């Protein structure tokens, strides 16, 4: 429904604020909004998770609004800048202080989900059409089968 789509867009904007507000351009694992405005910085670590870029991808495909591609591009650039190493990608110990060090781990979901959703965000809409496929929680596309 339109109401659900508007709610999703507002929630995504809130998440995007967490990315934009950190010097690294990446969001922490957890943040809280108090009184509708203040972010409390509890967890500071970034672990290459896919959920934000998955939401960006889906909203882009639904709305065709290129601001979602811009969001994804900014996240990708931040990942490249702060998380790329000679041997792969790693998380950040502190998104508010990128020089605090990296988390020496590249989870399999980073390649299988995070980068896949970023690729799909910039690929042609019919590459994996949301009209023809649904994604599992592990970002595997499954062809929709409609029976009447």
WOQUIJO-V297366 format. One record per backbone hydrogen bond with DSSP energy under -0.5 kcal/mol. NH is the residue of the N-H (numbers start at 1). CO is the residue of the C=O. If there is no record, write none. Layout:
# WOQUIJO-V297366
nh: [NH;NH]
co: [CO;CO]
This chain:
# WOQUIJO-V297366
nh: [5;6;7;8;9;10;11;12;13;14;15;16;17;18;19;20;21;22;24;25;29;32;34;34;37;38;40;40;41;42;46;54;55;56;57;58;59;60;61;62;63;64;66;68;70;71;72;73;74;75;76;77;78;79;80;81;82;83;84;84;85;90;91;91;92;93;94;95;97;100;101;103;104;105;107;110;111;112;113;114;115;117;118;119;120;121;122;122;123;127;129;132;133;134;136;139;141;142;144;146;147]
co: [1;2;3;4;5;6;7;8;9;10;11;12;13;14;15;16;17;19;95;22;45;40;32;38;34;34;32;38;39;40;92;50;51;52;53;54;55;56;57;58;59;60;64;65;66;67;68;69;70;71;72;73;74;75;76;77;78;79;79;80;88;83;103;105;46;101;101;44;94;97;98;91;102;103;105;107;107;108;109;109;110;113;114;115;116;117;118;119;119;124;126;129;129;142;140;136;139;134;132;144;145]
